[in-house]
Amino acid sequence: MSSKNHAAPTRDAEWARTIRKEKLPSSVDEYLLGWEQFFDEYASTVEIWRRRTAGYHSALAALVRFYIPEDARVLEIGSGTGDLLSATRPRRGVGLDISGHMTRLAREKHPMLEFHQMSAEHLDLNGEKFDYILLSDLTSFLFDIRLVFSRLRTVCHSGTRIIVHWYNRLWQPILAAAERLGLKYPQPLLNWTTTEDLSNLLHLTDFEVVRFRKHILLPKSIPILTNVSNRYLAHLPVFRHLCLTNWIVARPLHLMDKGSAPTVSVICPCRNEAGNIEHIIKRLPKLGSHTELLFVEGHSQDDTLEVCRRAIATTTNKDVTVLVQEGRGKGDAIRLGFASAKGDILMILDADLSVPPEDLIYFYDALVSGKGDFVNGCRLVYTMDPKAMRFLNLMGNRFFALLLSKLIGQPIKDSLCGTKVLWRSKYEELARGRSYFGEMDPFGDFDLLFGAAKLGLKIVEIPIRYRQRTYGSTNISRFADGWLLLRMSAKAAARLFFIN
């Protein structure tokens, strides 16, 4: 593949450097050819400049590895020499660049990846789709950002994530000074866009911003100081507004598959819940093209396991199974249930019936319609039964919701509601990356929320009416479990919020 032929330029590569002092190009073809020549010339010295700015490029590589998991299908537009694309360790990696000289360098450096000379404005990959699309320091050079975002949809599937980063406008005088001092290659940054600008352009082209962050407070590599500045100070109030780079994670809208209805697996962890089992089976609605219900029994002291088995033996019109935990805790039960489930959609329903099974239809609709990638229940909107949640539990829920909202970069009102729904494919991706956080969550709530945030999933909440238990007693220990949640939050903060 090659870039589209352009009209002959009226100036050589110097045209691109002086464009702010002269008239704007008369056409997109003149504009693109000027930049093609500019970056062809830059290619001859790119490795020298990369060594001078090694700290900045090292920080970019670390951030890209955070946002893009290994073994994904990755497309980078404006790939240069291919180093950033290579840093993602993709299963399939494709890089596009306007410069033929840059493209040849990339092929020589990274023969296992695929590179093509092509401008972003003429993006055409014959219908191939990617899991992640990276635009690194690119939007400043685009002739028509809206057009490029629109073309991105041709290489997206419903689960694709767009990763965009660009310079913070506050750094314009610093970067200009760096060019004059020979610390940065001289180049005009034509489009000084704000977060609101790019968010609006993404919205106009049917993308939704999932997350926005600022990174890299100190782009120069200085022992200890760089790590402290970029990992910690960069994410604190005031300091974060001074960061060099803005980052957006976005997802495409209206690309959901309109084929047959998906199948659904409802995982129901149950410990000492014998009195609720038959009610759950009777009240569970039909969801999707087929619904399976999996009880995961967790070493009950009552006859929950026997009740499950008897109920299954007498149930002929529903697909019900019971599994027995070998491990301990709700988190272990959820992982066992998810591993055994066959459905396209995975749902968690607590066996205490505090959340009505009938409400699962609203979670199903939100997921299938594409309103979100991860649907979380919220008990704190509607008035709940007076004895459904003790006051200290309520305060703890509100505290952890505020804390998690900050850590994951998306608003969460109720982090501890047991009802959570996501696509099986996303859970499998989340499970493959679980080692990033470690096996830290015996409850399953934080494990799923942190994993969803790491993958850039859009989290939405469904308000539910929280009911008082009619059988049994809670398995929650307010103080011991609260302390454990705090420790998990601290660990996640180091892996999800304080990153460099």
Helices and strands as residue ranges (DSSP letters): H 14-17, G 19-21, H 28-43, H 46-52, H 54-67, E 73-77, H 83-87, E 92-97, H 100-109, E 114-117, G 120-122, E 130-136, G 139-141, H 145-152, G 153-155, E 156-167, G 169-171, H 172-180, H 195-204, E 207-215, H 225-231, G 233-235, G 239-242, E 245-252, E 263-270, G 274-276, H 277-283, E 290-297, H 304-314, E 319-324, H 330-340, E 345-348, G 357-359, H 360-368, E 374-378, H 391-408, E 420-423, H 424-432, G 434-436, H 445-454, E 459-463, H 478-492, I 493-497
